[in-house]
Amino acid sequence: MLEALVCPVTHATLRYDAQAQELISEPAGLAFPIRDGIPIMLLNEARQIRA
């Protein structure tokens, strides 16, 4: 199912970080959390991964 998800900002492919339980969008510099197995693809829930 991960293949069907894309970044809501850039529409780029996401990378899964199993240890952090996040989906990473390198082009947008954002990490979207996965809670209880559900990806939270909301901008206000994303963590910025670069300044």
KAQUIBEL-V285033 format. One line per field, one symbol per residue. phi: phi as a letter, one per 30 degrees, with the letter a starting at -180 (. if undefined). psi: psi as a letter, one per 40 degrees, with the letter a starting at -180 (. if undefined). burial: + if it has 24 or more other ideal C-beta (glycine too) atoms within 12 Angstrom, else -. A space follows every 50 residues. Layout:
BEGIN
phi: ???
psi: ???
burial: ???
END
This chain:
BEGIN
phi: .edddbddcciddccdcdddhbcccdddibbcdcchicdcccedcdcdca d
psi: dddeiihedefiiihhgddefihhgddefihhihhfehhhfhdeeihhei .
burial: ------+------+-------++++--+-+++-+----+-+----+---- -
END
